[in-house]
Each structure stands twice: as C-alpha cells, then as structure tokens.
Amino acid sequence: MTGHAGRARRFLIYDVQPGAEPIETARLDLPAEQSFHETGGTGVHPIDGVDLIISAGFNTHFAVVMTQRGIRTATTDQENPLEAIRDYMLRQAAGTLLPVTGCDCGGECHGGDHHHADHAVA
C-alpha cells in the first residue's frame, strides 16, 4: 500500500456489500502524471465514482480534495487490502469511526484511529 495516497498510481477497487466478503472488481494502474500529487486533484480522474479510499497515509489537503470529489478517506495500518477493508467495516459497524476528514500530521500519518472509508485501496 502506498504511504501517501496523493502519490498513488495503483488503486485496487473493491465492491463492498454489508455481510458479504469484499470482491476486487478492478485495478487502476495510472501513469505518474495522473497521480493526485501531479494533477493537484483537479479535473476528471479515473478514481472518480468510488465511495472511499483507504491508504497507509495522506495529509489533510488530500482528504479535503477527496471530500470535494465526494470520496471519503481512511488510513489503515493493515498491509493486506482485504484486512484494511474488513477493519474499516468492523469499525463502521461498531460506531468507532472518527468524524474527521484527514490527519494533520503533514502527510506522515500511518495507522492510528483516523478511519472512515471502504472501496478503493491505494
């Protein structure tokens, strides 16, 4: 998993339904110039339409840009994408997701309790 979602070029897309195992439905492998770091988050992007991005880390600016695109964000310390999704779903069901849009750690957050998302894993 990418440590900084803004630089991610590979996205694993999962269909997540309550009570069912997440199913990988697509992989996006983007050229460097299509990373959010390079585009500044403007314009149409291949990731548009997902509900959530889970990553090992991102900064507040990334979370704000994703929110403007209608995409929720979450960080995870899980290295396995399926475990990251399962962990998110368990926290969501337990009502333990924090009501934040990102971390304020200058892009260096990796894990902790900044969770709130579920469909694409960067």
KADAVEN-V468669 format. One record per residue. SS is DSSP state (~ for helix, > for strand, _ for the rest). PHI is phi in whole degrees, -180 to 180 (NA if undefined). Layout:
# KADAVEN-V468669
{{SS,PHI} {SS,PHI}}
This chain:
# KADAVEN-V468669
{{_,NA} {_,-72} {_,-71} {_,-128} {~,-60} {~,-63} {~,-99} {_,-62} {_,-121} {>,-118} {>,-124} {>,-99} {>,-104} {>,-121} {>,-92} {_,-121} {_,-121} {_,-55} {_,79} {_,-122} {_,-71} {_,-59} {>,-119} {>,-70} {>,-112} {>,-165} {>,-131} {>,-107} {>,-115} {_,-101} {_,-69} {~,-54} {~,-70} {~,-101} {_,-68} {~,-65} {~,-62} {~,-79} {~,-85} {_,72} {_,78} {_,-99} {_,78} {_,-67} {_,-135} {_,-58} {_,-82} {_,-54} {_,104} {_,-78} {_,-85} {>,-153} {>,-119} {>,-110} {>,-143} {_,-70} {_,-176} {_,-164} {_,-101} {~,-60} {~,-59} {~,-60} {~,-61} {~,-65} {~,-61} {~,-66} {~,-59} {~,-64} {_,-87} {_,83} {_,-114} {>,-79} {>,-131} {>,-152} {>,-103} {_,-148} {_,-102} {_,-76} {_,-90} {_,-88} {~,-56} {~,-65} {~,-66} {~,-63} {~,-68} {~,-60} {~,-61} {~,-60} {~,-63} {~,-64} {~,-66} {~,-63} {~,-64} {~,-83} {_,72} {_,-105} {_,-77} {_,-82} {_,-83} {_,-126} {_,-103} {_,177} {_,-102} {_,-109} {_,-112} {_,66} {_,87} {_,-105} {_,-81} {_,-141} {_,102} {_,76} {_,-111} {_,-94} {_,-75} {_,-173} {_,-162} {_,-157} {_,-108} {>,-111} {>,-116} {_,-96}}
